[in-house]
């Protein structure tokens, strides 16, 4: 499941498999998936049978060389000492995972050997990231020539915000790395070591894929802006990019608009972000929207509709040309039941399915429920528009059955609690 492969033990040729000291495990899938699954298995075997990997190390490292689309697929290795291994692995394997996600390479530890598999560029990044990780144990690290790299973003962080952004025992940076699949650390030249923090700025470098870097960058900017208002937003204007690929738009919000579009503990922001498929972060009063042109446009529409709802009913005349919306006509006597007190049931279903839902008027002024999300969902998935549609239909059926019971004289039952538990 993790690597999307098919794996089973098999017999090659003839003979009694029970008389052997080993069995053959067949792994089917793409070259990256096969390698990921293979190394995971070898890591587990090495734990149970130390020294087993040494017997087939050369065979494993040479396997599938040059067999990807770039023609540069290969495997590199690095050997660790005991104390180095625990540092490179991290708590619950967190450091290994961030190395893998940020570099793009398959990164696995088999015994004391770190293995990096992927195209040449990915392997090079993984080795560099690992080197910088260990260099930090010796003192300040500075990445020479970072300006010319295409895998990093650098932010200037005010000295009095560094502790806030780093967190106790690096907890805040670690959480960002895990959330966005990036590698982050403060860069200092050796001669700056004694300068101290609290004055001036320090460079925070973020390594990883474009979307992950941007998400982490905006999260850091938001944190700094909270501590030092205006640091990143002074003089910033609204912007709508014409770039079809990945880019960032800006939208300036008023005080009341900001609090409404943020929601309690940021729930509304997360909802809009998830349903749009874009990155949405509020830096001060500026909403930064990052993603493809389609994702950015969708996110801006969602924000505008959200703010319109404060003033009254929203009119969306036609959704027939949209590929991110599902229209549902809810019976009049079921609308209050489906929406819940102050929209509580809609909010619950949104949170469960990663969608954005509200009642909107059509061109004739008739009200219907629209479910928005970039994810169409499926018959079995618990998220996406199809999952939300199923939850709404369950609530409608519960209400209709309940009304039928009352008309039949059986009395009203507490079916909302049954509906909620069943939908979960």
Secondary structure, 3 states (H helix, E strand, C coil): CCCCCEEEEECCCCCCHHHCCCCEEEEECCHHHHHHHHHHHHHHHHHHCCCHHHHHHHHHHHCCCCCCCCCCCEEEEEECCHHHHHHHHCHHHHHHHHHHHHHCCEEEEECCEEEEEECHHHHHHHHHHHHHHHHCCCCCCCCCCHHHCCCEEEEEEEHHHHHHHHCHHHHHHHHHHHHHCCEEEEECCHHHHHHCCCCCEEEEEEECCHHHHHHHHHHHHHHHHHHCCCCCCCCCCCECCCCCCCEEEEEECCHHHHHHHHCHHHHHHHHHHHHHCCEEEEECCEEEEEECHHHHHHHHHHHHHHHHCCCCCEECCCCCCCCCEEEECCCHHHHHHHHCHHHHHHHHHHHHHCCEEEEEECCCCCEEEEEECCCCCCCCCCCCHHHHHHHHHHHHHHHHHHHHHHHCCCCCCCHHHHHHHHHC
